[in-house]
Amino acid sequence: MLWTAIIVGVLCVVVGVPFTYYWFRMTDRWAKDDQKRFGSPDRSVDDREEIRIIPPSKGD
């Protein structure tokens, strides 16, 4: 039983670390492509002044 736990732990490290590394590389590439396509989300604090909250009507 101890060997099973050791083998599973080693497999988690051996498989999990490279998977996580490549996952983050892929998502970084996707985010950079999105920034090229839609522009950088350079939102300033002044943008918050334009947001208006419309209260629901009394009939709802």
Phi and psi restraints in degrees (value plus and minus 20) as a CYANA .aco file:
   2 LEU   PHI     -85.5   -45.5
   2 LEU   PSI     -58.9   -18.9
   3 TRP   PHI     -85.6   -45.6
   3 TRP   PSI     -55.4   -15.4
   4 THR   PHI     -83.3   -43.3
   4 THR   PSI     -63.5   -23.5
   5 ALA   PHI     -85.1   -45.1
   5 ALA   PSI     -59.8   -19.8
   6 ILE   PHI     -85.3   -45.3
   6 ILE   PSI     -64.4   -24.4
   7 ILE   PHI     -85.0   -45.0
   7 ILE   PSI     -62.4   -22.4
   8 VAL   PHI     -85.4   -45.4
   8 VAL   PSI     -60.1   -20.1
   9 GLY   PHI     -83.1   -43.1
   9 GLY   PSI     -64.5   -24.5
  10 VAL   PHI     -84.7   -44.7
  10 VAL   PSI     -61.6   -21.6
  11 LEU   PHI     -83.5   -43.5
  11 LEU   PSI     -58.0   -18.0
  12 CYS   PHI     -81.7   -41.7
  12 CYS   PSI     -61.1   -21.1
  13 VAL   PHI     -91.8   -51.8
  13 VAL   PSI     -65.7   -25.7
  14 VAL   PHI     -87.7   -47.7
  14 VAL   PSI     -57.3   -17.3
  15 VAL   PHI    -110.7   -70.7
  15 VAL   PSI     -57.8   -17.8
  16 GLY   PHI     -90.4   -50.4
  16 GLY   PSI     -60.1   -20.1
  17 VAL   PHI     -85.9   -45.9
  17 VAL   PSI     -70.5   -30.5
  18 PRO   PHI     -84.3   -44.3
  18 PRO   PSI     -56.3   -16.3
  19 PHE   PHI     -81.0   -41.0
  19 PHE   PSI     -65.5   -25.5
  20 THR   PHI     -83.4   -43.4
  20 THR   PSI     -61.8   -21.8
  21 TYR   PHI     -80.1   -40.1
  21 TYR   PSI     -69.1   -29.1
  22 TYR   PHI     -90.9   -50.9
  22 TYR   PSI     -50.3   -10.3
  23 TRP   PHI     -82.9   -42.9
  23 TRP   PSI     -66.5   -26.5
  24 PHE   PHI     -86.9   -46.9
  24 PHE   PSI     -56.1   -16.1
  25 ARG   PHI     -82.6   -42.6
  25 ARG   PSI     -62.7   -22.7
  26 MET   PHI     -86.0   -46.0
  26 MET   PSI     -62.0   -22.0
  27 THR   PHI     -91.0   -51.0
  27 THR   PSI     -52.2   -12.2
  28 ASP   PHI     -84.3   -44.3
  28 ASP   PSI     -61.4   -21.4
  29 ARG   PHI     -83.2   -43.2
  29 ARG   PSI     -61.4   -21.4
  30 TRP   PHI     -84.4   -44.4
  30 TRP   PSI     -61.8   -21.8
  31 ALA   PHI     -85.9   -45.9
  31 ALA   PSI     -59.9   -19.9
  32 LYS   PHI     -85.1   -45.1
  32 LYS   PSI     -60.1   -20.1
  33 ASP   PHI     -83.9   -43.9
  33 ASP   PSI     -58.8   -18.8
  34 ASP   PHI     -84.9   -44.9
  34 ASP   PSI     -59.8   -19.8
  35 GLN   PHI     -85.7   -45.7
  35 GLN   PSI     -56.6   -16.6
  36 LYS   PHI     -86.9   -46.9
  36 LYS   PSI     -59.0   -19.0
  37 ARG   PHI     -95.8   -55.8
  37 ARG   PSI     -64.2   -24.2
  38 PHE   PHI    -129.2   -89.2
  38 PHE   PSI     -23.8    16.2
  39 GLY   PHI      71.2   111.2
  39 GLY   PSI     141.6   181.6
  40 SER   PHI     -97.3   -57.3
  40 SER   PSI     119.5   159.5
  41 PRO   PHI     -99.6   -59.6
  41 PRO   PSI      46.4    86.4
  42 ASP   PHI    -104.9   -64.9
  42 ASP   PSI      59.2    99.2
  43 ARG   PHI    -118.2   -78.2
  43 ARG   PSI     108.4   148.4
  44 SER   PHI    -114.9   -74.9
  44 SER   PSI     154.6   194.6
  45 VAL   PHI     -86.2   -46.2
  45 VAL   PSI     -47.6    -7.6
  46 ASP   PHI     -84.5   -44.5
  46 ASP   PSI     -44.2    -4.2
  47 ASP   PHI     -84.7   -44.7
  47 ASP   PSI     -46.3    -6.3
  48 ARG   PHI     -88.4   -48.4
  48 ARG   PSI     -44.2    -4.2
  49 GLU   PHI     -88.3   -48.3
  49 GLU   PSI     -41.6    -1.6
  50 GLU   PHI    -103.2   -63.2
  50 GLU   PSI     -33.2     6.8
  51 ILE   PHI     -99.0   -59.0
  51 ILE   PSI     107.0   147.0
  52 ARG   PHI    -141.1  -101.1
  52 ARG   PSI     117.7   157.7
  53 ILE   PHI    -122.6   -82.6
  53 ILE   PSI     102.1   142.1
  54 ILE   PHI    -118.4   -78.4
  54 ILE   PSI      98.2   138.2
  55 PRO   PHI     -88.4   -48.4
  55 PRO   PSI     131.0   171.0
  56 PRO   PHI     -88.9   -48.9
  56 PRO   PSI     134.7   174.7
  57 SER   PHI     -91.3   -51.3
  57 SER   PSI     140.7   180.7
  58 LYS   PHI     -91.4   -51.4
  58 LYS   PSI     -37.8     2.2
  59 GLY   PHI     -99.0   -59.0
  59 GLY   PSI     -31.7     8.3
